[in-house]
Structure formats: structure tokens, C-alpha cells
Amino acid sequence: MNKSTWLLLSLLCSGCVHMRSISTTSIPVERDHAVESTGYRFLFLMINFKNDYVNEMTKDLAQQCPDGRVEGILTKQEDIMYFPLFAHAVRVSATGFCVKPPVATATPPPTAVPSAKAETTPDNGFQFGAEQ
């Protein structure tokens, strides 16, 4: 076989990965507990009939953080081509941080007590509660 046939055959049998989209939410201050979930779907002839794997990722992230909420989520979608025109796949991954809600204290904050002294306004020096 000549070189052009080998080149064409090698291009048809090679695979590649493309990063299609990336998104993130605001990253929290507390980053102690990281959570991660990945969804994968194989596509024949690039036809995707269901996107259920993405819904399962949301449930998986929530189960990893039962007593808090997931913040700072970074999602990535990768398109994988195994064999051109026939075998493709989509992989979506999401990572984030489980943030626990702050613990409420039992004591109420102190309240300000008004004083009995006369108050003055800064603009004209007029005194309230004092005789003129």
C-alpha cells in the first residue's frame, strides 16, 4: 500500500477528545469536603436518545452531602470520538464542595438600651427632650 492509503487509514482509526463546555459557580471559603460525580454515555452514529445520566449526577452529588449543600460546582463536558462517524461518547463530570450550614447559638445577641440623655442633631444643634 502507498503512503496516502496508510495516512487515510490511520486518520479513520484514530480517536480524540474535545472539551466542549466548562462552567463553575462561586467557590466557597470552606473547601474541606470535596464531592465528585461523573456521567458517561456511549453514542452510536452520534444519536443520543436519553440524557438521564446527567440527572443521576445531581442525585449523586446530593447524596454525598446529606447535611449541607454543594457549592463551587465545576462541570466539564467531554466529547470522545472512538471511531469517526460510528462510535462516540459523552462524559460529563461535576466536582464541588460540601458546605455545612453554620450551627445556631442558643443565646440571643445583646440589644441596645436607649439612654435618657438629650439627643442632638448634627445639622442645627437642636436638642430633643431638653427645655429651650
N, C-alpha and C positions, 0 to 999 in steps of 0.2 A: 504494500500500500504506500501511497505517496504521503508527503508531509501534510498536505491540506486535509486529507481524509482523517489522519490521526488528530489533527487540531480540532476538526469538527466533532469527532467522536469524544474527545476529552472535554470539550465545552458542553456537550449534551449530557455527559455523565457526571459533571461536577455539581456540587451543591453550594449554597451560600446562605448567609443570614443577614437580614436587613432590620435595623432598629427603626420602627415606624413611628412610634409616638412615646413621649415621656411626659409625665405630669406629676406635680407634687403639691401638697398642702403645706401650710406653715409648720415649721419644725418646733416641737415643744421644748421647754427648758429641761424637763425631766426626760432623759433618754436612757433609763436604766433597763427597761424590759422591751427588747425588740421582738416584733412579730413578723411573720412572713408567710405568704401563700403563693402558690403557682398553679396556673391552669394551662392545659395543653389540649389542642385539638388537631387531629390529622385530617387533611382535606384532600379528597381525590378530585382531580380536574378543577381545583380551586373553588369547589362548591361547598359552602358552609350552610348546613341546614339548621343547626342549633347553636346557641350561644350560652347554654346552661352552665358551662364550666366557669364563666365569669360570676354568676350568682353564687356558686359554691365557694368561690374565693372570699366573697363578702362574709358568708356564714363562718368560714374557717377562721378569718381574722377576728370576728366577734367571739368565737369560742375560745380563742387564745387569750382574750382579755375579758373575763366574765365580770369583774368587779369595777371596771373602768371604761374608758373609751379609747379608741385607736386614733392617734393624731400623727401628723407628719408623714402621711402616706405618699410613697413614691411608687408610681406604676410604670411599667415598661411593657411594650408590645413588640414582639419579635416575629417577623415573617421568615420562615425557614423553607428553602427550596431544596428538596432532596433530589428530584429528577424533574427537569423542566417540563412544563405542561401537564404532568401527571401527578406527581407526589409532592405535596406541600403540607406545611403545618403552621399553626399559630400558637405561640407561647406568650402568656401574659403573666407577669409577676408583680406582686404588690408587697412592699415592706413598709412598716410603720412602727410606732412606739406606743405601748400600752401606758396610759396615764391614769393613775388612780385619783378619784376626787379627794379634795382636802378633808381632813377629819374636823368636824364641827366641835367647838369648845362648849362646855356646859355653862360657863359664866358669861353673862351679857357684858358688853362694853360699857364703860362708865359714861354717864350722861352729864352734861354741863349744867351747873346750877346758876341761875341768874343772880347777879348781885343787886343789892339795894341802893347802890350809889347812883348819883345822877349821871346820865349819859350825855355826851356832847357829840355834835355832828362836826365833821372836819371842815365843812364849807363855810359856815357862818358863825360858829361858836355858840349857837343857841342851845340851852340846856333843857332837857326834858326832866320833869319831876322836881325841879327846883323852882323856888319863887323868884320872880323877877323884880 
